[in-house]
């Protein structure tokens, strides 16, 4: 119990003091997670939309594969991307290893299946009558897709929020591809892992509490956006 | 001629749900598409509104043969709009719902506004313009859906059972709107209904559909029942425990029967003699349909009988009166 109380006090003090190192860690975490969420959304939402909207051979198999990829461990993605971006890999000359870009690549791979499958589920749940209504009112295929997208927007936003939550909390990819370099690739989760290794439990838990606070703030923001959109 | 249909069919999962050898629909009229549930009304409306391709057959719209490819259909859909049985409104305001068709047609903002209020006035929903569309009642939703369709200035409007899910107040309002849009705006109206009275009241022509095929008007009073044979070898169709109708058929098991309302004779119960083809009931409603008087009679199930004016004057029956119905064998068809 003391550990938690001490950690909470440390977290409050850390936030209050605006410690430069902590601020840098938080900023790196936010930057990397936001970038990977944005990129994955730009790929996953249209992909999910296309899969849900179109009938094609192998559709069910594609969805099954995507569902399977939801269980992909971060360590596997870390190893996979490492094989490409390490010095001996085909992207070795790009010097991506131990950079924020490498973390972003790994995290994008991690959450594309989340965004895509959630989008497929969101679009599939939309009442068929929306599509028919738009079509009979003279909408083109693209305009009809726009109507369906609009009706599914809250569920799609939930997919984006869930993906952001997944990447800001992951540690395997950030550690393996980022290398936990202070000021460059040290994220909240890798910093926590480091503090734990050093036996600094109080600081590790304090960072965990900061991470939860940030996640809460981000969710609160998205909730506010949803509330405004529904009104 | 606005629509010419030749050898049209639609097959779902190996079952032919629509089979129309020939159908012609003239411009400017109001058509009622009448048939029981599952008769193919919705499928036909979806094909006529170019939302669904037929499995086989040909449709000529105006003078153009319809090519059911997406690029060709978009142009046609701008002239033909369908309002579904339970229409869904977009999750936004009533105003923006009605605006949708105008926006995609790139109508200028000021003109859009004028048209929106004009059509909302027509359906009596002007004061709901800023209301959230999803908070409307069933009848209000139906009226906004009609306004949304009318805003597109269609040549043809197709409505699938427009009053089946609304209260009487909205039913009267919607029936008025259908008449107005045909007379005032010259829009060609086709509406599906299973309500014979509504079809007779609102339409210039009625197209009867039964089991996916055009039928003659005799397909009314359709009931399902089990064929049984008594000790004398006479066959009956048991609609329920207390209602058996004598039939002539070779079929066995569960069947559907149709009793031609024109061939039913209605007499005050006291004047009627007993017989196989006699059913006893009570008059629930009498409706003047011009040449005929329609009597709705409760014999355990509602029966509709059409009496010629002469017949009615000769033996008038009154609402609430106990009567006997005679359904001669030739009035009953096992379908």
Boltz contact constraints between the chains, C-beta under 6 A:
constraints:
  - contact:
      token1: [A, 127]
      token2: [B, 88]
      max_distance: 6.0
  - contact:
      token1: [A, 129]
      token2: [B, 88]
      max_distance: 6.0
  - contact:
      token1: [A, 130]
      token2: [B, 88]
      max_distance: 6.0
  - contact:
      token1: [A, 132]
      token2: [B, 51]
      max_distance: 6.0
  - contact:
      token1: [A, 136]
      token2: [B, 49]
      max_distance: 6.0
  - contact:
      token1: [A, 136]
      token2: [B, 51]
      max_distance: 6.0
  - contact:
      token1: [A, 136]
      token2: [B, 81]
      max_distance: 6.0
  - contact:
      token1: [A, 136]
      token2: [B, 82]
      max_distance: 6.0
  - contact:
      token1: [A, 137]
      token2: [B, 100]
      max_distance: 6.0
  - contact:
      token1: [A, 137]
      token2: [B, 101]
      max_distance: 6.0
  - contact:
      token1: [A, 137]
      token2: [B, 152]
      max_distance: 6.0
  - contact:
      token1: [A, 138]
      token2: [B, 77]
      max_distance: 6.0
  - contact:
      token1: [A, 138]
      token2: [B, 78]
      max_distance: 6.0
  - contact:
      token1: [A, 138]
      token2: [B, 101]
      max_distance: 6.0
  - contact:
      token1: [A, 138]
      token2: [B, 104]
      max_distance: 6.0
  - contact:
      token1: [A, 139]
      token2: [B, 104]
      max_distance: 6.0
  - contact:
      token1: [A, 140]
      token2: [B, 74]
      max_distance: 6.0
  - contact:
      token1: [A, 143]
      token2: [B, 104]
      max_distance: 6.0
